[in-house]
Amino acid sequence: MENMTGLNWGDRIPEMVSLREACRRTGLSYGFLRKECLAGNIVYIRVGPGKFLINLDLLVKQMNSAHGEMEKSEAK
């Protein structure tokens, strides 16, 4: 069932966090995350001049898949 916002009732709203919060929660540096946003490698939205909100769920998923890829290549 869809409500007036276009979201399905079962949809989960992603957790969007600032660059600083993403740094704190992932251990990645501010400069690295900002550079990855600007390169289009991380899902984010811009909410003002110089202010990024990162989709934390997708960032963590990306980090986990990258870790899995590193483990696979090390095993070869």
Distance bins in CASP14 RR format, pairs under 12 A and 6 or more apart:
PFRMAT RR
TARGET T0000
AUTHOR 0000-0000-0000
RMODE 2
METHOD distances of the structure
MODEL  1
1 7 0 0 0 0 0 1 0 0 0 0 0
1 8 1 0 0 1 0 0 0 0 0 0 0
1 9 1 0 1 0 0 0 0 0 0 0 0
1 10 0 0 0 0 1 0 0 0 0 0 0
1 11 0 0 0 0 0 1 0 0 0 0 0
2 8 1 0 1 0 0 0 0 0 0 0 0
2 9 1 0 0 1 0 0 0 0 0 0 0
2 10 0 0 0 0 0 1 0 0 0 0 0
2 11 0 0 0 0 1 0 0 0 0 0 0
3 9 1 0 0 1 0 0 0 0 0 0 0
3 10 0 0 0 0 0 1 0 0 0 0 0
3 11 0 0 0 0 1 0 0 0 0 0 0
5 11 0 0 0 0 1 0 0 0 0 0 0
5 13 0 0 0 0 1 0 0 0 0 0 0
6 13 0 0 0 0 0 1 0 0 0 0 0
7 13 1 0 0 1 0 0 0 0 0 0 0
7 14 0 0 0 0 0 1 0 0 0 0 0
12 55 0 0 0 0 0 1 0 0 0 0 0
12 57 0 0 0 0 1 0 0 0 0 0 0
13 55 0 0 0 0 0 1 0 0 0 0 0
13 56 0 0 0 0 0 1 0 0 0 0 0
13 57 0 0 0 0 1 0 0 0 0 0 0
14 43 0 0 0 0 1 0 0 0 0 0 0
14 44 0 0 0 0 0 1 0 0 0 0 0
14 45 0 0 0 0 0 1 0 0 0 0 0
14 53 0 0 0 0 1 0 0 0 0 0 0
14 54 0 0 0 0 1 0 0 0 0 0 0
14 55 1 0 1 0 0 0 0 0 0 0 0
14 56 1 0 0 1 0 0 0 0 0 0 0
14 57 1 0 1 0 0 0 0 0 0 0 0
14 58 1 0 0 1 0 0 0 0 0 0 0
14 59 0 0 0 0 0 1 0 0 0 0 0
14 60 0 0 0 0 0 1 0 0 0 0 0
14 61 0 0 0 0 0 1 0 0 0 0 0
15 21 0 0 0 0 1 0 0 0 0 0 0
15 22 0 0 0 0 0 1 0 0 0 0 0
15 25 0 0 0 0 1 0 0 0 0 0 0
15 43 0 0 0 0 0 1 0 0 0 0 0
15 53 0 0 0 0 1 0 0 0 0 0 0
15 54 0 0 0 0 1 0 0 0 0 0 0
15 55 1 0 0 1 0 0 0 0 0 0 0
15 56 1 0 1 0 0 0 0 0 0 0 0
15 57 1 0 1 0 0 0 0 0 0 0 0
15 58 0 0 0 0 1 0 0 0 0 0 0
15 59 0 0 0 0 1 0 0 0 0 0 0
15 60 0 0 0 0 1 0 0 0 0 0 0
15 61 0 0 0 0 0 1 0 0 0 0 0
16 22 0 0 0 0 1 0 0 0 0 0 0
16 42 0 0 0 0 0 1 0 0 0 0 0
16 43 0 0 0 0 1 0 0 0 0 0 0
16 44 0 0 0 0 1 0 0 0 0 0 0
16 45 1 0 0 1 0 0 0 0 0 0 0
16 46 0 0 0 0 0 1 0 0 0 0 0
16 47 0 0 0 0 1 0 0 0 0 0 0
16 51 0 0 0 0 0 1 0 0 0 0 0
16 52 0 0 0 0 1 0 0 0 0 0 0
16 53 1 0 1 0 0 0 0 0 0 0 0
16 54 1 0 0 1 0 0 0 0 0 0 0
16 55 1 0 0 1 0 0 0 0 0 0 0
16 56 1 0 0 1 0 0 0 0 0 0 0
16 57 0 0 0 0 1 0 0 0 0 0 0
16 58 0 0 0 0 0 1 0 0 0 0 0
16 59 0 0 0 0 0 1 0 0 0 0 0
17 23 0 0 0 0 1 0 0 0 0 0 0
17 24 0 0 0 0 1 0 0 0 0 0 0
17 25 1 0 0 1 0 0 0 0 0 0 0
17 26 0 0 0 0 1 0 0 0 0 0 0
17 33 0 0 0 0 0 1 0 0 0 0 0
17 42 0 0 0 0 0 1 0 0 0 0 0
17 43 0 0 0 0 0 1 0 0 0 0 0
17 44 0 0 0 0 1 0 0 0 0 0 0
17 45 0 0 0 0 0 1 0 0 0 0 0
17 47 0 0 0 0 0 1 0 0 0 0 0
17 51 0 0 0 0 0 1 0 0 0 0 0
17 52 0 0 0 0 1 0 0 0 0 0 0
17 53 1 0 0 1 0 0 0 0 0 0 0
17 54 1 0 1 0 0 0 0 0 0 0 0
17 55 0 0 0 0 1 0 0 0 0 0 0
17 56 1 0 1 0 0 0 0 0 0 0 0
17 57 0 0 0 0 1 0 0 0 0 0 0
17 58 0 0 0 0 0 1 0 0 0 0 0
17 59 0 0 0 0 1 0 0 0 0 0 0
17 60 0 0 0 0 0 1 0 0 0 0 0
18 24 0 0 0 0 1 0 0 0 0 0 0
18 25 0 0 0 0 0 1 0 0 0 0 0
18 30 0 0 0 0 1 0 0 0 0 0 0
18 33 0 0 0 0 1 0 0 0 0 0 0
18 34 0 0 0 0 0 1 0 0 0 0 0
18 37 0 0 0 0 0 1 0 0 0 0 0
18 44 0 0 0 0 0 1 0 0 0 0 0
18 45 0 0 0 0 0 1 0 0 0 0 0
18 46 0 0 0 0 0 1 0 0 0 0 0
18 47 0 0 0 0 1 0 0 0 0 0 0
18 48 0 0 0 0 0 1 0 0 0 0 0
18 50 0 0 0 0 0 1 0 0 0 0 0
18 51 1 0 0 1 0 0 0 0 0 0 0
18 52 1 0 0 1 0 0 0 0 0 0 0
18 53 1 0 0 1 0 0 0 0 0 0 0
18 54 1 0 0 1 0 0 0 0 0 0 0
18 56 0 0 0 0 0 1 0 0 0 0 0
19 25 0 0 0 0 0 1 0 0 0 0 0
19 26 0 0 0 0 0 1 0 0 0 0 0
19 27 0 0 0 0 0 1 0 0 0 0 0
19 28 0 0 0 0 1 0 0 0 0 0 0
19 29 0 0 0 0 1 0 0 0 0 0 0
19 30 1 0 1 0 0 0 0 0 0 0 0
19 31 0 0 0 0 1 0 0 0 0 0 0
19 32 0 0 0 0 1 0 0 0 0 0 0
19 33 1 0 1 0 0 0 0 0 0 0 0
19 34 1 0 1 0 0 0 0 0 0 0 0
19 35 0 0 0 0 0 1 0 0 0 0 0
19 36 0 0 0 0 0 1 0 0 0 0 0
19 37 1 0 0 1 0 0 0 0 0 0 0
19 38 0 0 0 0 0 1 0 0 0 0 0
19 42 0 0 0 0 1 0 0 0 0 0 0
19 44 0 0 0 0 1 0 0 0 0 0 0
19 45 0 0 0 0 0 1 0 0 0 0 0
19 46 0 0 0 0 0 1 0 0 0 0 0
19 47 0 0 0 0 0 1 0 0 0 0 0
19 50 0 0 0 0 1 0 0 0 0 0 0
19 51 0 0 0 0 1 0 0 0 0 0 0
19 52 1 0 1 0 0 0 0 0 0 0 0
19 53 0 0 0 0 1 0 0 0 0 0 0
19 54 1 0 0 1 0 0 0 0 0 0 0
19 56 0 0 0 0 0 1 0 0 0 0 0
19 59 0 0 0 0 0 1 0 0 0 0 0
20 26 0 0 0 0 0 1 0 0 0 0 0
20 27 0 0 0 0 0 1 0 0 0 0 0
20 28 0 0 0 0 0 1 0 0 0 0 0
20 29 0 0 0 0 0 1 0 0 0 0 0
20 30 1 0 0 1 0 0 0 0 0 0 0
20 31 0 0 0 0 0 1 0 0 0 0 0
20 33 0 0 0 0 1 0 0 0 0 0 0
20 34 0 0 0 0 0 1 0 0 0 0 0
20 51 0 0 0 0 0 1 0 0 0 0 0
20 52 0 0 0 0 1 0 0 0 0 0 0
20 53 0 0 0 0 0 1 0 0 0 0 0
20 54 0 0 0 0 0 1 0 0 0 0 0
21 27 0 0 0 0 0 1 0 0 0 0 0
21 28 0 0 0 0 0 1 0 0 0 0 0
21 30 0 0 0 0 0 1 0 0 0 0 0
21 33 0 0 0 0 0 1 0 0 0 0 0
21 52 0 0 0 0 0 1 0 0 0 0 0
21 53 0 0 0 0 1 0 0 0 0 0 0
21 54 0 0 0 0 1 0 0 0 0 0 0
21 56 1 0 0 1 0 0 0 0 0 0 0
21 59 0 0 0 0 0 1 0 0 0 0 0
22 28 1 0 0 1 0 0 0 0 0 0 0
22 29 0 0 0 0 0 1 0 0 0 0 0
22 30 0 0 0 0 1 0 0 0 0 0 0
22 31 0 0 0 0 0 1 0 0 0 0 0
22 32 0 0 0 0 0 1 0 0 0 0 0
22 33 1 0 1 0 0 0 0 0 0 0 0
22 34 0 0 0 0 1 0 0 0 0 0 0
22 36 0 0 0 0 0 1 0 0 0 0 0
22 37 0 0 0 0 1 0 0 0 0 0 0
22 42 0 0 0 0 1 0 0 0 0 0 0
22 43 0 0 0 0 0 1 0 0 0 0 0
22 44 0 0 0 0 1 0 0 0 0 0 0
22 52 0 0 0 0 1 0 0 0 0 0 0
22 53 0 0 0 0 1 0 0 0 0 0 0
22 54 1 0 1 0 0 0 0 0 0 0 0
22 55 0 0 0 0 1 0 0 0 0 0 0
22 56 1 0 0 1 0 0 0 0 0 0 0
22 57 0 0 0 0 0 1 0 0 0 0 0
22 58 0 0 0 0 0 1 0 0 0 0 0
22 59 1 0 0 1 0 0 0 0 0 0 0
22 60 0 0 0 0 1 0 0 0 0 0 0
22 62 0 0 0 0 0 1 0 0 0 0 0
22 63 0 0 0 0 0 1 0 0 0 0 0
23 29 1 0 0 1 0 0 0 0 0 0 0
23 30 1 0 1 0 0 0 0 0 0 0 0
23 31 0 0 0 0 1 0 0 0 0 0 0
23 32 0 0 0 0 1 0 0 0 0 0 0
23 33 1 0 0 1 0 0 0 0 0 0 0
23 34 0 0 0 0 1 0 0 0 0 0 0
23 36 0 0 0 0 0 1 0 0 0 0 0
23 52 0 0 0 0 0 1 0 0 0 0 0
23 54 0 0 0 0 1 0 0 0 0 0 0
23 56 0 0 0 0 0 1 0 0 0 0 0
23 59 0 0 0 0 0 1 0 0 0 0 0
24 30 0 0 0 0 1 0 0 0 0 0 0
24 33 0 0 0 0 0 1 0 0 0 0 0
24 54 0 0 0 0 0 1 0 0 0 0 0
24 56 0 0 0 0 0 1 0 0 0 0 0
25 33 0 0 0 0 0 1 0 0 0 0 0
25 54 0 0 0 0 1 0 0 0 0 0 0
25 56 1 0 0 1 0 0 0 0 0 0 0
25 57 0 0 0 0 0 1 0 0 0 0 0
25 59 0 0 0 0 1 0 0 0 0 0 0
25 60 0 0 0 0 1 0 0 0 0 0 0
25 63 0 0 0 0 0 1 0 0 0 0 0
26 32 0 0 0 0 1 0 0 0 0 0 0
26 33 0 0 0 0 1 0 0 0 0 0 0
26 36 0 0 0 0 0 1 0 0 0 0 0
26 42 0 0 0 0 0 1 0 0 0 0 0
26 54 0 0 0 0 1 0 0 0 0 0 0
26 56 0 0 0 0 1 0 0 0 0 0 0
26 57 0 0 0 0 0 1 0 0 0 0 0
26 59 1 0 0 1 0 0 0 0 0 0 0
26 60 1 0 0 1 0 0 0 0 0 0 0
26 61 0 0 0 0 0 1 0 0 0 0 0
26 62 0 0 0 0 0 1 0 0 0 0 0
26 63 1 0 0 1 0 0 0 0 0 0 0
26 64 0 0 0 0 0 1 0 0 0 0 0
26 66 0 0 0 0 0 1 0 0 0 0 0
26 67 0 0 0 0 0 1 0 0 0 0 0
27 33 0 0 0 0 1 0 0 0 0 0 0
27 59 0 0 0 0 0 1 0 0 0 0 0
27 60 0 0 0 0 0 1 0 0 0 0 0
27 63 0 0 0 0 1 0 0 0 0 0 0
28 34 0 0 0 0 0 1 0 0 0 0 0
28 35 0 0 0 0 0 1 0 0 0 0 0
28 36 0 0 0 0 1 0 0 0 0 0 0
28 37 0 0 0 0 0 1 0 0 0 0 0
28 41 0 0 0 0 0 1 0 0 0 0 0
28 42 0 0 0 0 1 0 0 0 0 0 0
28 54 0 0 0 0 0 1 0 0 0 0 0
28 56 0 0 0 0 0 1 0 0 0 0 0
28 59 0 0 0 0 1 0 0 0 0 0 0
28 60 0 0 0 0 0 1 0 0 0 0 0
28 62 0 0 0 0 0 1 0 0 0 0 0
28 63 0 0 0 0 1 0 0 0 0 0 0
28 66 0 0 0 0 0 1 0 0 0 0 0
29 35 0 0 0 0 1 0 0 0 0 0 0
29 36 0 0 0 0 0 1 0 0 0 0 0
30 36 0 0 0 0 0 1 0 0 0 0 0
30 37 0 0 0 0 0 1 0 0 0 0 0
30 52 0 0 0 0 0 1 0 0 0 0 0
30 54 0 0 0 0 0 1 0 0 0 0 0
31 37 0 0 0 0 1 0 0 0 0 0 0
31 38 0 0 0 0 1 0 0 0 0 0 0
31 39 0 0 0 0 0 1 0 0 0 0 0
31 42 0 0 0 0 0 1 0 0 0 0 0
31 52 0 0 0 0 0 1 0 0 0 0 0
32 38 0 0 0 0 0 1 0 0 0 0 0
32 39 0 0 0 0 0 1 0 0 0 0 0
32 41 0 0 0 0 0 1 0 0 0 0 0
32 42 0 0 0 0 1 0 0 0 0 0 0
32 54 0 0 0 0 0 1 0 0 0 0 0
32 59 0 0 0 0 0 1 0 0 0 0 0
32 63 0 0 0 0 0 1 0 0 0 0 0
33 39 0 0 0 0 0 1 0 0 0 0 0
33 40 0 0 0 0 0 1 0 0 0 0 0
33 41 0 0 0 0 1 0 0 0 0 0 0
33 42 1 0 0 1 0 0 0 0 0 0 0
33 43 0 0 0 0 0 1 0 0 0 0 0
33 44 0 0 0 0 1 0 0 0 0 0 0
33 52 0 0 0 0 1 0 0 0 0 0 0
33 53 0 0 0 0 0 1 0 0 0 0 0
33 54 1 0 0 1 0 0 0 0 0 0 0
33 55 0 0 0 0 0 1 0 0 0 0 0
33 56 0 0 0 0 0 1 0 0 0 0 0
33 59 0 0 0 0 1 0 0 0 0 0 0
33 62 0 0 0 0 0 1 0 0 0 0 0
33 63 0 0 0 0 0 1 0 0 0 0 0
34 40 0 0 0 0 0 1 0 0 0 0 0
34 41 0 0 0 0 0 1 0 0 0 0 0
34 42 0 0 0 0 1 0 0 0 0 0 0
34 44 0 0 0 0 1 0 0 0 0 0 0
34 46 0 0 0 0 0 1 0 0 0 0 0
34 50 0 0 0 0 1 0 0 0 0 0 0
34 51 0 0 0 0 0 1 0 0 0 0 0
34 52 1 0 0 1 0 0 0 0 0 0 0
34 54 0 0 0 0 1 0 0 0 0 0 0
35 41 0 0 0 0 1 0 0 0 0 0 0
35 42 0 0 0 0 1 0 0 0 0 0 0
35 44 0 0 0 0 0 1 0 0 0 0 0
35 52 0 0 0 0 0 1 0 0 0 0 0
36 42 1 0 1 0 0 0 0 0 0 0 0
36 43 0 0 0 0 0 1 0 0 0 0 0
36 44 0 0 0 0 1 0 0 0 0 0 0
36 52 0 0 0 0 0 1 0 0 0 0 0
36 54 0 0 0 0 1 0 0 0 0 0 0
36 58 0 0 0 0 0 1 0 0 0 0 0
36 59 0 0 0 0 1 0 0 0 0 0 0
36 62 0 0 0 0 1 0 0 0 0 0 0
36 63 0 0 0 0 0 1 0 0 0 0 0
36 66 0 0 0 0 0 1 0 0 0 0 0
37 43 0 0 0 0 1 0 0 0 0 0 0
37 44 1 0 1 0 0 0 0 0 0 0 0
37 45 0 0 0 0 1 0 0 0 0 0 0
37 46 0 0 0 0 1 0 0 0 0 0 0
37 50 0 0 0 0 1 0 0 0 0 0 0
37 51 0 0 0 0 0 1 0 0 0 0 0
37 52 1 0 1 0 0 0 0 0 0 0 0
37 53 0 0 0 0 1 0 0 0 0 0 0
37 54 1 0 0 1 0 0 0 0 0 0 0
37 55 0 0 0 0 0 1 0 0 0 0 0
37 59 0 0 0 0 0 1 0 0 0 0 0
38 44 0 0 0 0 1 0 0 0 0 0 0
38 46 0 0 0 0 0 1 0 0 0 0 0
38 50 0 0 0 0 0 1 0 0 0 0 0
38 52 0 0 0 0 1 0 0 0 0 0 0
40 46 0 0 0 0 0 1 0 0 0 0 0
40 52 0 0 0 0 0 1 0 0 0 0 0
40 54 0 0 0 0 0 1 0 0 0 0 0
40 58 0 0 0 0 0 1 0 0 0 0 0
40 62 0 0 0 0 0 1 0 0 0 0 0
41 54 0 0 0 0 0 1 0 0 0 0 0
41 58 0 0 0 0 0 1 0 0 0 0 0
41 59 0 0 0 0 1 0 0 0 0 0 0
41 62 0 0 0 0 1 0 0 0 0 0 0
41 63 0 0 0 0 0 1 0 0 0 0 0
41 66 0 0 0 0 0 1 0 0 0 0 0
42 52 0 0 0 0 1 0 0 0 0 0 0
42 53 0 0 0 0 0 1 0 0 0 0 0
42 54 1 0 1 0 0 0 0 0 0 0 0
42 55 1 0 0 1 0 0 0 0 0 0 0
42 56 0 0 0 0 0 1 0 0 0 0 0
42 57 0 0 0 0 0 1 0 0 0 0 0
42 58 1 0 0 1 0 0 0 0 0 0 0
42 59 1 0 1 0 0 0 0 0 0 0 0
42 60 0 0 0 0 0 1 0 0 0 0 0
42 61 0 0 0 0 0 1 0 0 0 0 0
42 62 1 0 0 1 0 0 0 0 0 0 0
42 63 0 0 0 0 0 1 0 0 0 0 0
42 66 0 0 0 0 0 1 0 0 0 0 0
43 52 0 0 0 0 0 1 0 0 0 0 0
43 53 0 0 0 0 1 0 0 0 0 0 0
43 54 1 0 0 1 0 0 0 0 0 0 0
43 55 1 0 1 0 0 0 0 0 0 0 0
43 56 0 0 0 0 1 0 0 0 0 0 0
43 57 0 0 0 0 1 0 0 0 0 0 0
43 58 1 0 1 0 0 0 0 0 0 0 0
43 59 1 0 0 1 0 0 0 0 0 0 0
43 60 0 0 0 0 0 1 0 0 0 0 0
43 61 0 0 0 0 1 0 0 0 0 0 0
43 62 0 0 0 0 1 0 0 0 0 0 0
44 50 0 0 0 0 0 1 0 0 0 0 0
44 51 0 0 0 0 1 0 0 0 0 0 0
44 52 1 0 1 0 0 0 0 0 0 0 0
44 53 1 0 0 1 0 0 0 0 0 0 0
44 54 1 0 1 0 0 0 0 0 0 0 0
44 55 1 0 0 1 0 0 0 0 0 0 0
44 56 0 0 0 0 0 1 0 0 0 0 0
44 58 0 0 0 0 1 0 0 0 0 0 0
44 59 0 0 0 0 1 0 0 0 0 0 0
45 51 0 0 0 0 1 0 0 0 0 0 0
45 52 1 0 0 1 0 0 0 0 0 0 0
45 53 1 0 1 0 0 0 0 0 0 0 0
45 54 0 0 0 0 1 0 0 0 0 0 0
45 55 0 0 0 0 1 0 0 0 0 0 0
45 58 0 0 0 0 0 1 0 0 0 0 0
46 52 1 0 0 1 0 0 0 0 0 0 0
46 53 1 0 0 1 0 0 0 0 0 0 0
46 54 0 0 0 0 0 1 0 0 0 0 0
47 53 1 0 1 0 0 0 0 0 0 0 0
47 54 0 0 0 0 0 1 0 0 0 0 0
52 59 0 0 0 0 0 1 0 0 0 0 0
53 59 0 0 0 0 0 1 0 0 0 0 0
54 60 0 0 0 0 0 1 0 0 0 0 0
54 62 0 0 0 0 0 1 0 0 0 0 0
54 63 0 0 0 0 0 1 0 0 0 0 0
55 61 0 0 0 0 1 0 0 0 0 0 0
55 62 0 0 0 0 1 0 0 0 0 0 0
56 62 0 0 0 0 0 1 0 0 0 0 0
56 63 0 0 0 0 0 1 0 0 0 0 0
57 63 0 0 0 0 0 1 0 0 0 0 0
57 64 0 0 0 0 0 1 0 0 0 0 0
58 64 0 0 0 0 0 1 0 0 0 0 0
58 65 0 0 0 0 0 1 0 0 0 0 0
59 65 0 0 0 0 0 1 0 0 0 0 0
59 66 0 0 0 0 0 1 0 0 0 0 0
60 66 0 0 0 0 0 1 0 0 0 0 0
60 67 0 0 0 0 0 1 0 0 0 0 0
61 67 0 0 0 0 0 1 0 0 0 0 0
61 68 0 0 0 0 0 1 0 0 0 0 0
62 68 0 0 0 0 0 1 0 0 0 0 0
62 69 0 0 0 0 0 1 0 0 0 0 0
63 69 0 0 0 0 0 1 0 0 0 0 0
63 70 0 0 0 0 0 1 0 0 0 0 0
64 70 0 0 0 0 0 1 0 0 0 0 0
64 71 0 0 0 0 0 1 0 0 0 0 0
65 71 0 0 0 0 0 1 0 0 0 0 0
65 72 0 0 0 0 0 1 0 0 0 0 0
66 72 0 0 0 0 0 1 0 0 0 0 0
66 73 0 0 0 0 0 1 0 0 0 0 0
67 73 0 0 0 0 0 1 0 0 0 0 0
67 74 0 0 0 0 0 1 0 0 0 0 0
68 74 0 0 0 0 1 0 0 0 0 0 0
68 75 0 0 0 0 1 0 0 0 0 0 0
69 75 0 0 0 0 0 1 0 0 0 0 0
69 76 0 0 0 0 0 1 0 0 0 0 0
70 76 0 0 0 0 0 1 0 0 0 0 0
END
